[in-house]
Amino acid sequence: MAGVPAPQTAGVSARRLGSAGTRAPPGRRGARGSAPRPEVFSPQPDRVAIVTGGTDGIGYSTAKYLARLGMHVIIVEFLYCDLASMQSIRQFVQKFQRKRIPLHVLVNNAGVMMVPQRKTVDGFEEHLGLNYLGHFLLTNLLLDTLRDSGCPGRSARVVTVSSATHYVGELNLADLQGSRSYSPHGAYAQSKLALVLFTYHLQGLLAAQGSPVTANVADPGVVDTDLYKHVFWPTRLVKKLFGRWFFKTPEEGAWTSVYAAVAPALEGVGGRYLYNEKETRSLAVTYDLKLQRQLWARSCQMTGIPDGTGGVFPASLPRREE
């Protein structure tokens, strides 16, 4: 791709597939909504994207779509950038920044779901550490690169994948690790709720600073992926028997992330919760500015980065048009 050399370090993998544009998957009806409408996006030459969890499932499909648009896509492989390790994340960012290439799109997609209680190498409960804190740290370490890569009328974009499970989540700031009472479903839901709160606060800060970067949340819907291997066996049985009719394919699930990453309608627009390419209202508590700030401050402490927000906070709540 002209102007953007392919990284050669072991920490990343670049994939390119030639096509003048990409179209939403025609397909069958997906869970909680209809299949995405056909829509062609214009080519995205000389744009660079990082997709976490890009070797499988929704992440792989997202990476393929972006690559077909001509983007230089860097797939963060768990082997080389372990999102459950703060040290590994820092090493990945250092390797990427040494390449001196821009970054226009960051898709925070990787995650685990309903795993047994266990800790990351840094001692964090795994849902919290990998799904949330890993992406919190990765995003913050890449913010300067995103700011330098964006420009008025062509903003850089942060797309964070949450899920409808956040609607039943509860954020326990007094026990984020779930050490007092652990529930795999509760831990997963809390991590997805934290991602929404983080994204809204990030967008508020970016807007207040006049940064050419936007941050939005993508909800892929109920998707047939390997994430369900840790759920209770009755749920796995239902998925096996009826998944074809009630679950989206990974290709269908990826489309909202792709939309958030490249849609002209979202140029300069952030702080939105997107489902089936439409803005949707998230859980009411996610719009609580105080809770957003508290979680941000706690996350900075846990990941060992300075809370540089100072007195800069969003002037208004993220809101959706009625």
C-alpha positions as protocol buffer text, in pm:
chain_id: "A"
residue {
  index: 1
  type: MET
  ca { x: 0 y: 0 z: 0 }
}
residue {
  index: 2
  type: ALA
  ca { x: 148 y: 329 z: -105 }
}
residue {
  index: 3
  type: GLY
  ca { x: 290 y: 541 z: 171 }
}
residue {
  index: 4
  type: VAL
  ca { x: 236 y: 287 z: 450 }
}
residue {
  index: 5
  type: PRO
  ca { x: 509 y: 26 z: 497 }
}
residue {
  index: 6
  type: ALA
  ca { x: 402 y: -308 z: 641 }
}
residue {
  index: 7
  type: PRO
  ca { x: 532 y: -375 z: 992 }
}
residue {
  index: 8
  type: GLN
  ca { x: 776 y: -665 z: 1008 }
}
residue {
  index: 9
  type: THR
  ca { x: 806 y: -716 z: 1382 }
}
residue {
  index: 10
  type: ALA
  ca { x: 673 y: -1030 z: 1545 }
}
residue {
  index: 11
  type: GLY
  ca { x: 428 y: -823 z: 1746 }
}
residue {
  index: 12
  type: VAL
  ca { x: 187 y: -760 z: 1461 }
}
residue {
  index: 13
  type: SER
  ca { x: 41 y: -925 z: 1158 }
}
residue {
  index: 14
  type: ALA
  ca { x: -69 y: -729 z: 852 }
}
residue {
  index: 15
  type: ARG
  ca { x: -332 y: -861 z: 610 }
}
residue {
  index: 16
  type: ARG
  ca { x: -440 y: -709 z: 284 }
}
residue {
  index: 17
  type: LEU
  ca { x: -717 y: -817 z: 50 }
}
residue {
  index: 18
  type: GLY
  ca { x: -778 y: -629 z: -268 }
}
residue {
  index: 19
  type: SER
  ca { x: -1115 y: -473 z: -336 }
}
residue {
  index: 20
  type: ALA
  ca { x: -1248 y: -132 z: -431 }
}
residue {
  index: 21
  type: GLY
  ca { x: -1498 y: -131 z: -149 }
}
residue {
  index: 22
  type: THR
  ca { x: -1687 y: -349 z: 93 }
}
residue {
  index: 23
  type: ARG
  ca { x: -2054 y: -429 z: 122 }
}
residue {
  index: 24
  type: ALA
  ca { x: -2250 y: -534 z: 426 }
}
residue {
  index: 25
  type: PRO
  ca { x: -2308 y: -909 z: 434 }
}
residue {
  index: 26
  type: PRO
  ca { x: -2638 y: -990 z: 266 }
}
residue {
  index: 27
  type: GLY
  ca { x: -2760 y: -1253 z: 490 }
}
residue {
  index: 28
  type: ARG
  ca { x: -3013 y: -1387 z: 712 }
}
residue {
  index: 29
  type: ARG
  ca { x: -3186 y: -1239 z: 1006 }
}
residue {
  index: 30
  type: GLY
  ca { x: -2963 y: -1198 z: 1310 }
}
residue {
  index: 31
  type: ALA
  ca { x: -3055 y: -1203 z: 1678 }
}
residue {
  index: 32
  type: ARG
  ca { x: -3218 y: -886 z: 1818 }
}
residue {
  index: 33
  type: GLY
  ca { x: -3255 y: -729 z: 1476 }
}
residue {
  index: 34
  type: SER
  ca { x: -3251 y: -767 z: 1102 }
}
residue {
  index: 35
  type: ALA
  ca { x: -2948 y: -838 z: 892 }
}
residue {
  index: 36
  type: PRO
  ca { x: -2742 y: -530 z: 804 }
}
residue {
  index: 37
  type: ARG
  ca { x: -2858 y: -335 z: 504 }
}
residue {
  index: 38
  type: PRO
  ca { x: -2633 y: -346 z: 199 }
}
residue {
  index: 39
  type: GLU
  ca { x: -2410 y: -41 z: 195 }
}
residue {
  index: 40
  type: VAL
  ca { x: -2083 y: 22 z: 15 }
}
residue {
  index: 41
  type: PHE
  ca { x: -1815 y: 232 z: 175 }
}
residue {
  index: 42
  type: SER
  ca { x: -1553 y: 415 z: -24 }
}
residue {
  index: 43
  type: PRO
  ca { x: -1192 y: 289 z: -32 }
}
residue {
  index: 44
  type: GLN
  ca { x: -973 y: 387 z: 262 }
}
residue {
  index: 45
  type: PRO
  ca { x: -621 y: 403 z: 114 }
}
residue {
  index: 46
  type: ASP
  ca { x: -332 y: 513 z: 334 }
}
residue {
  index: 47
  type: ARG
  ca { x: -539 y: 453 z: 646 }
}
residue {
  index: 48
  type: VAL
  ca { x: -403 y: 232 z: 924 }
}
residue {
  index: 49
  type: ALA
  ca { x: -612 y: 27 z: 1168 }
}
residue {
  index: 50
  type: ILE
  ca { x: -533 y: -188 z: 1470 }
}
residue {
  index: 51
  type: VAL
  ca { x: -784 y: -461 z: 1557 }
}
residue {
  index: 52
  type: THR
  ca { x: -745 y: -650 z: 1883 }
}
residue {
  index: 53
  type: GLY
  ca { x: -860 y: -1011 z: 1877 }
}
residue {
  index: 54
  type: GLY
  ca { x: -829 y: -997 z: 1501 }
}
residue {
  index: 55
  type: THR
  ca { x: -736 y: -1360 z: 1439 }
}
residue {
  index: 56
  type: ASP
  ca { x: -1079 y: -1510 z: 1507 }
}
residue {
  index: 57
  type: GLY
  ca { x: -1451 y: -1444 z: 1519 }
}
residue {
  index: 58
  type: ILE
  ca { x: -1582 y: -1089 z: 1500 }
}
residue {
  index: 59
  type: GLY
  ca { x: -1232 y: -941 z: 1509 }
}
residue {
  index: 60
  type: TYR
  ca { x: -1115 y: -1143 z: 1211 }
}
residue {
  index: 61
  type: SER
  ca { x: -1423 y: -1045 z: 1011 }
}
residue {
  index: 62
  type: THR
  ca { x: -1373 y: -680 z: 1107 }
}
residue {
  index: 63
  type: ALA
  ca { x: -1010 y: -694 z: 995 }
}
residue {
  index: 64
  type: LYS
  ca { x: -1110 y: -852 z: 663 }
}
residue {
  index: 65
  type: TYR
  ca { x: -1370 y: -584 z: 588 }
}
residue {
  index: 66
  type: LEU
  ca { x: -1129 y: -301 z: 668 }
}
residue {
  index: 67
  type: ALA
  ca { x: -853 y: -461 z: 462 }
}
residue {
  index: 68
  type: ARG
  ca { x: -1087 y: -494 z: 164 }
}
residue {
  index: 69
  type: LEU
  ca { x: -1132 y: -118 z: 181 }
}
residue {
  index: 70
  type: GLY
  ca { x: -760 y: -81 z: 130 }
}
residue {
  index: 71
  type: MET
  ca { x: -668 y: -16 z: 492 }
}
residue {
  index: 72
  type: HIS
  ca { x: -340 y: -137 z: 630 }
}
residue {
  index: 73
  type: VAL
  ca { x: -473 y: -360 z: 908 }
}
residue {
  index: 74
  type: ILE
  ca { x: -260 y: -463 z: 1201 }
}
residue {
  index: 75
  type: ILE
  ca { x: -404 y: -764 z: 1375 }
}
residue {
  index: 76
  type: VAL
  ca { x: -308 y: -778 z: 1741 }
}
residue {
  index: 77
  type: GLU
  ca { x: -243 y: -1139 z: 1813 }
}
residue {
  index: 78
  type: PHE
  ca { x: -285 y: -1267 z: 2168 }
}
residue {
  index: 79
  type: LEU
  ca { x: 55 y: -1437 z: 2138 }
}
residue {
  index: 80
  type: TYR
  ca { x: 233 y: -1109 z: 2071 }
}
residue {
  index: 81
  type: CYS
  ca { x: 17 y: -855 z: 2251 }
}
residue {
  index: 82
  type: ASP
  ca { x: -131 y: -1024 z: 2554 }
}
residue {
  index: 83
  type: LEU
  ca { x: -410 y: -790 z: 2662 }
}
residue {
  index: 84
  type: ALA
  ca { x: -403 y: -963 z: 2999 }
}
residue {
  index: 85
  type: SER
  ca { x: -49 y: -831 z: 3055 }
}
residue {
  index: 86
  type: MET
  ca { x: 25 y: -463 z: 3107 }
}
residue {
  index: 87
  type: GLN
  ca { x: 391 y: -523 z: 3018 }
}
residue {
  index: 88
  type: SER
  ca { x: 300 y: -694 z: 2690 }
}
residue {
  index: 89
  type: ILE
  ca { x: 69 y: -405 z: 2595 }
}
residue {
  index: 90
  type: ARG
  ca { x: 342 y: -151 z: 2661 }
}
residue {
  index: 91
  type: GLN
  ca { x: 590 y: -352 z: 2456 }
}
residue {
  index: 92
  type: PHE
  ca { x: 347 y: -376 z: 2166 }
}
residue {
  index: 93
  type: VAL
  ca { x: 283 y: -1 z: 2167 }
}
residue {
  index: 94
  type: GLN
  ca { x: 658 y: 70 z: 2176 }
}
residue {
  index: 95
  type: LYS
  ca { x: 716 y: -159 z: 1877 }
}
residue {
  index: 96
  type: PHE
  ca { x: 430 y: 0 z: 1686 }
}
residue {
  index: 97
  type: GLN
  ca { x: 544 y: 355 z: 1757 }
}
residue {
  index: 98
  type: ARG
  ca { x: 900 y: 276 z: 1648 }
}
residue {
  index: 99
  type: LYS
  ca { x: 759 y: 205 z: 1303 }
}
residue {
  index: 100
  type: ARG
  ca { x: 658 y: 572 z: 1280 }
}
residue {
  index: 101
  type: ILE
  ca { x: 339 y: 501 z: 1090 }
}
residue {
  index: 102
  type: PRO
  ca { x: 4 y: 669 z: 1159 }
}
residue {
  index: 103
  type: LEU
  ca { x: -296 y: 514 z: 1329 }
}
residue {
  index: 104
  type: HIS
  ca { x: -641 y: 613 z: 1212 }
}
residue {
  index: 105
  type: VAL
  ca { x: -862 y: 339 z: 1358 }
}
residue {
  index: 106
  type: LEU
  ca { x: -833 y: 140 z: 1680 }
}
residue {
  index: 107
  type: VAL
  ca { x: -1088 y: -139 z: 1725 }
}
residue {
  index: 108
  type: ASN
  ca { x: -1095 y: -268 z: 2083 }
}
residue {
  index: 109
  type: ASN
  ca { x: -1251 y: -605 z: 2011 }
}
residue {
  index: 110
  type: ALA
  ca { x: -1070 y: -884 z: 2200 }
}
residue {
  index: 111
  type: GLY
  ca { x: -1231 y: -1043 z: 2501 }
}
residue {
  index: 112
  type: VAL
  ca { x: -1321 y: -1346 z: 2708 }
}
residue {
  index: 113
  type: MET
  ca { x: -1667 y: -1444 z: 2828 }
}
residue {
  index: 114
  type: MET
  ca { x: -1782 y: -1617 z: 3145 }
}
residue {
  index: 115
  type: VAL
  ca { x: -1451 y: -1785 z: 3218 }
}
residue {
  index: 116
  type: PRO
  ca { x: -1390 y: -1952 z: 3556 }
}
residue {
  index: 117
  type: GLN
  ca { x: -1248 y: -1728 z: 3826 }
}
residue {
  index: 118
  type: ARG
  ca { x: -883 y: -1670 z: 3750 }
}
residue {
  index: 119
  type: LYS
  ca { x: -634 y: -1386 z: 3739 }
}
residue {
  index: 120
  type: THR
  ca { x: -413 y: -1225 z: 3479 }
}
residue {
  index: 121
  type: VAL
  ca { x: -37 y: -1206 z: 3517 }
}
residue {
  index: 122
  type: ASP
  ca { x: -89 y: -866 z: 3684 }
}
residue {
  index: 123
  type: GLY
  ca { x: -331 y: -1008 z: 3938 }
}
residue {
  index: 124
  type: PHE
  ca { x: -653 y: -873 z: 3787 }
}
residue {
  index: 125
  type: GLU
  ca { x: -972 y: -1076 z: 3756 }
}
residue {
  index: 126
  type: GLU
  ca { x: -957 y: -1193 z: 3393 }
}
residue {
  index: 127
  type: HIS
  ca { x: -1273 y: -1028 z: 3257 }
}
residue {
  index: 128
  type: LEU
  ca { x: -1175 y: -698 z: 3415 }
}
residue {
  index: 129
  type: GLY
  ca { x: -809 y: -726 z: 3318 }
}
residue {
  index: 130
  type: LEU
  ca { x: -837 y: -844 z: 2959 }
}
residue {
  index: 131
  type: ASN
  ca { x: -1173 y: -711 z: 2841 }
}
residue {
  index: 132
  type: TYR
  ca { x: -1149 y: -372 z: 3008 }
}
residue {
  index: 133
  type: LEU
  ca { x: -816 y: -269 z: 3163 }
}
residue {
  index: 134
  type: GLY
  ca { x: -611 y: -406 z: 2873 }
}
residue {
  index: 135
  type: HIS
  ca { x: -806 y: -194 z: 2625 }
}
residue {
  index: 136
  type: PHE
  ca { x: -806 y: 106 z: 2861 }
}
residue {
  index: 137
  type: LEU
  ca { x: -426 y: 98 z: 2875 }
}
residue {
  index: 138
  type: LEU
  ca { x: -381 y: 23 z: 2504 }
}
residue {
  index: 139
  type: THR
  ca { x: -606 y: 313 z: 2403 }
}
residue {
  index: 140
  type: ASN
  ca { x: -439 y: 561 z: 2636 }
}
residue {
  index: 141
  type: LEU
  ca { x: -90 y: 463 z: 2520 }
}
residue {
  index: 142
  type: LEU
  ca { x: -194 y: 508 z: 2155 }
}
residue {
  index: 143
  type: LEU
  ca { x: -385 y: 835 z: 2202 }
}
residue {
  index: 144
  type: ASP
  ca { x: -97 y: 1061 z: 2098 }
}
residue {
  index: 145
  type: THR
  ca { x: -53 y: 862 z: 1777 }
}
residue {
  index: 146
  type: LEU
  ca { x: -426 y: 878 z: 1708 }
}
residue {
  index: 147
  type: ARG
  ca { x: -429 y: 1255 z: 1769 }
}
residue {
  index: 148
  type: ASP
  ca { x: -135 y: 1306 z: 1536 }
}
residue {
  index: 149
  type: SER
  ca { x: -301 y: 1093 z: 1267 }
}
residue {
  index: 150
  type: GLY
  ca { x: -644 y: 1257 z: 1273 }
}
residue {
  index: 151
  type: CYS
  ca { x: -729 y: 1591 z: 1120 }
}
residue {
  index: 152
  type: PRO
  ca { x: -1038 y: 1812 z: 1086 }
}
residue {
  index: 153
  type: GLY
  ca { x: -1281 y: 1641 z: 852 }
}
residue {
  index: 154
  type: ARG
  ca { x: -1096 y: 1310 z: 878 }
}
residue {
  index: 155
  type: SER
  ca { x: -1088 y: 1216 z: 1244 }
}
residue {
  index: 156
  type: ALA
  ca { x: -911 y: 914 z: 1384 }
}
residue {
  index: 157
  type: ARG
  ca { x: -1156 y: 674 z: 1546 }
}
residue {
  index: 158
  type: VAL
  ca { x: -1164 y: 450 z: 1852 }
}
residue {
  index: 159
  type: VAL
  ca { x: -1425 y: 175 z: 1827 }
}
residue {
  index: 160
  type: THR
  ca { x: -1482 y: -27 z: 2144 }
}
residue {
  index: 161
  type: VAL
  ca { x: -1689 y: -345 z: 2127 }
}
residue {
  index: 162
  type: SER
  ca { x: -1927 y: -395 z: 2418 }
}
residue {
  index: 163
  type: SER
  ca { x: -2248 y: -599 z: 2423 }
}
residue {
  index: 164
  type: ALA
  ca { x: -2609 y: -596 z: 2534 }
}
residue {
  index: 165
  type: THR
  ca { x: -2492 y: -779 z: 2846 }
}
residue {
  index: 166
  type: HIS
  ca { x: -2386 y: -439 z: 2981 }
}
residue {
  index: 167
  type: TYR
  ca { x: -2757 y: -366 z: 3038 }
}
residue {
  index: 168
  type: VAL
  ca { x: -2757 y: -614 z: 3330 }
}
residue {
  index: 169
  type: GLY
  ca { x: -2413 y: -518 z: 3453 }
}
residue {
  index: 170
  type: GLU
  ca { x: -2332 y: -350 z: 3784 }
}
residue {
  index: 171
  type: LEU
  ca { x: -2011 y: -159 z: 3849 }
}
residue {
  index: 172
  type: ASN
  ca { x: -1882 y: -232 z: 4197 }
}
residue {
  index: 173
  type: LEU
  ca { x: -1606 y: 23 z: 4251 }
}
residue {
  index: 174
  type: ALA
  ca { x: -1548 y: -114 z: 4601 }
}
residue {
  index: 175
  type: ASP
  ca { x: -1476 y: -462 z: 4462 }
}
residue {
  index: 176
  type: LEU
  ca { x: -1402 y: -447 z: 4089 }
}
residue {
  index: 177
  type: GLN
  ca { x: -1216 y: -778 z: 4115 }
}
residue {
  index: 178
  type: GLY
  ca { x: -1520 y: -965 z: 4245 }
}
residue {
  index: 179
  type: SER
  ca { x: -1314 y: -1106 z: 4530 }
}
residue {
  index: 180
  type: ARG
  ca { x: -1604 y: -1108 z: 4776 }
}
residue {
  index: 181
  type: SER
  ca { x: -1857 y: -1279 z: 4553 }
}
residue {
  index: 182
  type: TYR
  ca { x: -1758 y: -1403 z: 4206 }
}
residue {
  index: 183
  type: SER
  ca { x: -2001 y: -1471 z: 3925 }
}
residue {
  index: 184
  type: PRO
  ca { x: -1869 y: -1537 z: 3571 }
}
residue {
  index: 185
  type: HIS
  ca { x: -2175 y: -1369 z: 3421 }
}
residue {
  index: 186
  type: GLY
  ca { x: -2155 y: -1076 z: 3660 }
}
residue {
  index: 187
  type: ALA
  ca { x: -1784 y: -1027 z: 3594 }
}
residue {
  index: 188
  type: TYR
  ca { x: -1838 y: -1036 z: 3218 }
}
residue {
  index: 189
  type: ALA
  ca { x: -2132 y: -793 z: 3236 }
}
residue {
  index: 190
  type: GLN
  ca { x: -1932 y: -555 z: 3455 }
}
residue {
  index: 191
  type: SER
  ca { x: -1643 y: -553 z: 3206 }
}
residue {
  index: 192
  type: LYS
  ca { x: -1878 y: -466 z: 2921 }
}
residue {
  index: 193
  type: LEU
  ca { x: -2042 y: -193 z: 3129 }
}
residue {
  index: 194
  type: ALA
  ca { x: -1699 y: -51 z: 3213 }
}
residue {
  index: 195
  type: LEU
  ca { x: -1614 y: -31 z: 2842 }
}
residue {
  index: 196
  type: VAL
  ca { x: -1919 y: 187 z: 2777 }
}
residue {
  index: 197
  type: LEU
  ca { x: -1843 y: 420 z: 3067 }
}
residue {
  index: 198
  type: PHE
  ca { x: -1480 y: 443 z: 2955 }
}
residue {
  index: 199
  type: THR
  ca { x: -1575 y: 526 z: 2596 }
}
residue {
  index: 200
  type: TYR
  ca { x: -1815 y: 803 z: 2695 }
}
residue {
  index: 201
  type: HIS
  ca { x: -1563 y: 964 z: 2926 }
}
residue {
  index: 202
  type: LEU
  ca { x: -1288 y: 933 z: 2666 }
}
residue {
  index: 203
  type: GLN
  ca { x: -1508 y: 1105 z: 2407 }
}
residue {
  index: 204
  type: GLY
  ca { x: -1586 y: 1384 z: 2650 }
}
residue {
  index: 205
  type: LEU
  ca { x: -1217 y: 1445 z: 2714 }
}
residue {
  index: 206
  type: LEU
  ca { x: -1127 y: 1433 z: 2344 }
}
residue {
  index: 207
  type: ALA
  ca { x: -1403 y: 1679 z: 2258 }
}
residue {
  index: 208
  type: ALA
  ca { x: -1305 y: 1915 z: 2540 }
}
residue {
  index: 209
  type: GLN
  ca { x: -945 y: 1913 z: 2417 }
}
residue {
  index: 210
  type: GLY
  ca { x: -1044 y: 1965 z: 2054 }
}
residue {
  index: 211
  type: SER
  ca { x: -873 y: 1641 z: 1951 }
}
residue {
  index: 212
  type: PRO
  ca { x: -939 y: 1508 z: 1598 }
}
residue {
  index: 213
  type: VAL
  ca { x: -1031 y: 1170 z: 1747 }
}
residue {
  index: 214
  type: THR
  ca { x: -1372 y: 1021 z: 1822 }
}
residue {
  index: 215
  type: ALA
  ca { x: -1474 y: 729 z: 2040 }
}
residue {
  index: 216
  type: ASN
  ca { x: -1785 y: 515 z: 1997 }
}
residue {
  index: 217
  type: VAL
  ca { x: -1922 y: 184 z: 2124 }
}
residue {
  index: 218
  type: ALA
  ca { x: -2025 y: -98 z: 1891 }
}
residue {
  index: 219
  type: ASP
  ca { x: -2271 y: -368 z: 1999 }
}
residue {
  index: 220
  type: PRO
  ca { x: -2239 y: -666 z: 1761 }
}
residue {
  index: 221
  type: GLY
  ca { x: -2551 y: -842 z: 1884 }
}
residue {
  index: 222
  type: VAL
  ca { x: -2565 y: -1213 z: 1967 }
}
residue {
  index: 223
  type: VAL
  ca { x: -2299 y: -1373 z: 1749 }
}
residue {
  index: 224
  type: ASP
  ca { x: -2205 y: -1736 z: 1688 }
}
residue {
  index: 225
  type: THR
  ca { x: -1841 y: -1743 z: 1805 }
}
residue {
  index: 226
  type: ASP
  ca { x: -1619 y: -1956 z: 2026 }
}
residue {
  index: 227
  type: LEU
  ca { x: -1674 y: -1717 z: 2319 }
}
residue {
  index: 228
  type: TYR
  ca { x: -1963 y: -1940 z: 2427 }
}
residue {
  index: 229
  type: LYS
  ca { x: -1740 y: -2234 z: 2516 }
}
residue {
  index: 230
  type: HIS
  ca { x: -1742 y: -2137 z: 2885 }
}
residue {
  index: 231
  type: VAL
  ca { x: -2116 y: -2083 z: 2928 }
}
residue {
  index: 232
  type: PHE
  ca { x: -2344 y: -2336 z: 3098 }
}
residue {
  index: 233
  type: TRP
  ca { x: -2411 y: -2650 z: 2892 }
}
residue {
  index: 234
  type: PRO
  ca { x: -2784 y: -2577 z: 2836 }
}
residue {
  index: 235
  type: THR
  ca { x: -2687 y: -2249 z: 2671 }
}
residue {
  index: 236
  type: ARG
  ca { x: -2427 y: -2427 z: 2456 }
}
residue {
  index: 237
  type: LEU
  ca { x: -2692 y: -2680 z: 2354 }
}
residue {
  index: 238
  type: VAL
  ca { x: -2937 y: -2406 z: 2253 }
}
residue {
  index: 239
  type: LYS
  ca { x: -2662 y: -2237 z: 2054 }
}
residue {
  index: 240
  type: LYS
  ca { x: -2577 y: -2562 z: 1877 }
}
residue {
  index: 241
  type: LEU
  ca { x: -2938 y: -2642 z: 1791 }
}
residue {
  index: 242
  type: PHE
  ca { x: -3074 y: -2299 z: 1707 }
}
residue {
  index: 243
  type: GLY
  ca { x: -2773 y: -2078 z: 1648 }
}
residue {
  index: 244
  type: ARG
  ca { x: -2823 y: -2086 z: 1275 }
}
residue {
  index: 245
  type: TRP
  ca { x: -3157 y: -1909 z: 1310 }
}
residue {
  index: 246
  type: PHE
  ca { x: -3107 y: -1687 z: 1613 }
}
residue {
  index: 247
  type: PHE
  ca { x: -2738 y: -1597 z: 1615 }
}
residue {
  index: 248
  type: LYS
  ca { x: -2556 y: -1367 z: 1379 }
}
residue {
  index: 249
  type: THR
  ca { x: -2256 y: -1491 z: 1189 }
}
residue {
  index: 250
  type: PRO
  ca { x: -1920 y: -1330 z: 1275 }
}
residue {
  index: 251
  type: GLU
  ca { x: -1944 y: -1143 z: 943 }
}
residue {
  index: 252
  type: GLU
  ca { x: -2280 y: -997 z: 1041 }
}
residue {
  index: 253
  type: GLY
  ca { x: -2159 y: -922 z: 1392 }
}
residue {
  index: 254
  type: ALA
  ca { x: -1858 y: -732 z: 1261 }
}
residue {
  index: 255
  type: TRP
  ca { x: -2060 y: -490 z: 1053 }
}
residue {
  index: 256
  type: THR
  ca { x: -2141 y: -239 z: 1327 }
}
residue {
  index: 257
  type: SER
  ca { x: -1769 y: -215 z: 1412 }
}
residue {
  index: 258
  type: VAL
  ca { x: -1689 y: -154 z: 1046 }
}
residue {
  index: 259
  type: TYR
  ca { x: -1966 y: 106 z: 1025 }
}
residue {
  index: 260
  type: ALA
  ca { x: -1827 y: 285 z: 1332 }
}
residue {
  index: 261
  type: ALA
  ca { x: -1478 y: 275 z: 1184 }
}
residue {
  index: 262
  type: VAL
  ca { x: -1548 y: 419 z: 839 }
}
residue {
  index: 263
  type: ALA
  ca { x: -1905 y: 550 z: 795 }
}
residue {
  index: 264
  type: PRO
  ca { x: -1909 y: 912 z: 669 }
}
residue {
  index: 265
  type: ALA
  ca { x: -2219 y: 972 z: 882 }
}
residue {
  index: 266
  type: LEU
  ca { x: -2004 y: 935 z: 1194 }
}
residue {
  index: 267
  type: GLU
  ca { x: -1733 y: 1179 z: 1092 }
}
residue {
  index: 268
  type: GLY
  ca { x: -1663 y: 1392 z: 1398 }
}
residue {
  index: 269
  type: VAL
  ca { x: -1935 y: 1213 z: 1595 }
}
residue {
  index: 270
  type: GLY
  ca { x: -1850 y: 1035 z: 1919 }
}
residue {
  index: 271
  type: GLY
  ca { x: -1996 y: 915 z: 2247 }
}
residue {
  index: 272
  type: ARG
  ca { x: -2252 y: 695 z: 2074 }
}
residue {
  index: 273
  type: TYR
  ca { x: -2372 y: 341 z: 2143 }
}
residue {
  index: 274
  type: LEU
  ca { x: -2431 y: 173 z: 1807 }
}
residue {
  index: 275
  type: TYR
  ca { x: -2634 y: -139 z: 1737 }
}
residue {
  index: 276
  type: ASN
  ca { x: -2717 y: -252 z: 1383 }
}
residue {
  index: 277
  type: GLU
  ca { x: -2558 y: 72 z: 1260 }
}
residue {
  index: 278
  type: LYS
  ca { x: -2808 y: 280 z: 1455 }
}
residue {
  index: 279
  type: GLU
  ca { x: -2759 y: 489 z: 1765 }
}
residue {
  index: 280
  type: THR
  ca { x: -2920 y: 326 z: 2066 }
}
residue {
  index: 281
  type: ARG
  ca { x: -2951 y: 434 z: 2425 }
}
residue {
  index: 282
  type: SER
  ca { x: -2724 y: 242 z: 2659 }
}
residue {
  index: 283
  type: LEU
  ca { x: -2791 y: 166 z: 3026 }
}
residue {
  index: 284
  type: ALA
  ca { x: -2890 y: 483 z: 3210 }
}
residue {
  index: 285
  type: VAL
  ca { x: -2600 y: 466 z: 3455 }
}
residue {
  index: 286
  type: THR
  ca { x: -2348 y: 490 z: 3169 }
}
residue {
  index: 287
  type: TYR
  ca { x: -2438 y: 859 z: 3131 }
}
residue {
  index: 288
  type: ASP
  ca { x: -2342 y: 933 z: 3493 }
}
residue {
  index: 289
  type: LEU
  ca { x: -2047 y: 1172 z: 3460 }
}
residue {
  index: 290
  type: LYS
  ca { x: -1936 y: 1120 z: 3818 }
}
residue {
  index: 291
  type: LEU
  ca { x: -1924 y: 743 z: 3775 }
}
residue {
  index: 292
  type: GLN
  ca { x: -1736 y: 784 z: 3447 }
}
residue {
  index: 293
  type: ARG
  ca { x: -1473 y: 998 z: 3620 }
}
residue {
  index: 294
  type: GLN
  ca { x: -1445 y: 763 z: 3917 }
}
residue {
  index: 295
  type: LEU
  ca { x: -1391 y: 461 z: 3695 }
}
residue {
  index: 296
  type: TRP
  ca { x: -1137 y: 650 z: 3483 }
}
residue {
  index: 297
  type: ALA
  ca { x: -938 y: 755 z: 3790 }
}
residue {
  index: 298
  type: ARG
  ca { x: -943 y: 404 z: 3934 }
}
residue {
  index: 299
  type: SER
  ca { x: -838 y: 257 z: 3599 }
}
residue {
  index: 300
  type: CYS
  ca { x: -542 y: 494 z: 3580 }
}
residue {
  index: 301
  type: GLN
  ca { x: -432 y: 377 z: 3923 }
}
residue {
  index: 302
  type: MET
  ca { x: -469 y: 10 z: 3835 }
}
residue {
  index: 303
  type: THR
  ca { x: -280 y: 36 z: 3505 }
}
residue {
  index: 304
  type: GLY
  ca { x: -10 y: 267 z: 3636 }
}
residue {
  index: 305
  type: ILE
  ca { x: -67 y: 565 z: 3409 }
}
residue {
  index: 306
  type: PRO
  ca { x: -112 y: 927 z: 3519 }
}
residue {
  index: 307
  type: ASP
  ca { x: -462 y: 1069 z: 3526 }
}
residue {
  index: 308
  type: GLY
  ca { x: -392 y: 1367 z: 3305 }
}
residue {
  index: 309
  type: THR
  ca { x: -752 y: 1484 z: 3282 }
}
residue {
  index: 310
  type: GLY
  ca { x: -685 y: 1772 z: 3521 }
}
residue {
  index: 311
  type: GLY
  ca { x: -997 y: 1983 z: 3536 }
}
residue {
  index: 312
  type: VAL
  ca { x: -1103 y: 1900 z: 3181 }
}
residue {
  index: 313
  type: PHE
  ca { x: -1432 y: 1716 z: 3177 }
}
residue {
  index: 314
  type: PRO
  ca { x: -1712 y: 1688 z: 2923 }
}
residue {
  index: 315
  type: ALA
  ca { x: -1952 y: 1979 z: 2923 }
}
residue {
  index: 316
  type: SER
  ca { x: -2250 y: 1764 z: 2834 }
}
residue {
  index: 317
  type: LEU
  ca { x: -2366 y: 1407 z: 2843 }
}
residue {
  index: 318
  type: PRO
  ca { x: -2324 y: 1177 z: 2545 }
}
residue {
  index: 319
  type: ARG
  ca { x: -2670 y: 1177 z: 2398 }
}
residue {
  index: 320
  type: ARG
  ca { x: -2858 y: 1021 z: 2114 }
}
residue {
  index: 321
  type: GLU
  ca { x: -3090 y: 1196 z: 1878 }
}
residue {
  index: 322
  type: GLU
  ca { x: -3452 y: 1105 z: 1937 }
}
